[in-house]
Amino acid sequence: MTGELVNLRRERKRRQRDADREAAAESRARHGRTAAQRNSETLSKEREDARHEAHKRDRTS
């Protein structure tokens, strides 16, 4: 009738870490984009702006 000994403090901390990981995953899915996605979007926007500026007409009349 002897079961596995469990350190209650460690078990409580493990459960809290698991709950925190789950909450973080939900938050990332709801709100976040990866840093790579943000950087890619920024570079794309900069290239688009530069291309647009390059095609402007010079109005020096």
Secondary structure as UniProt FT lines:
FT   HELIX           8..31
FT   HELIX           35..54
//
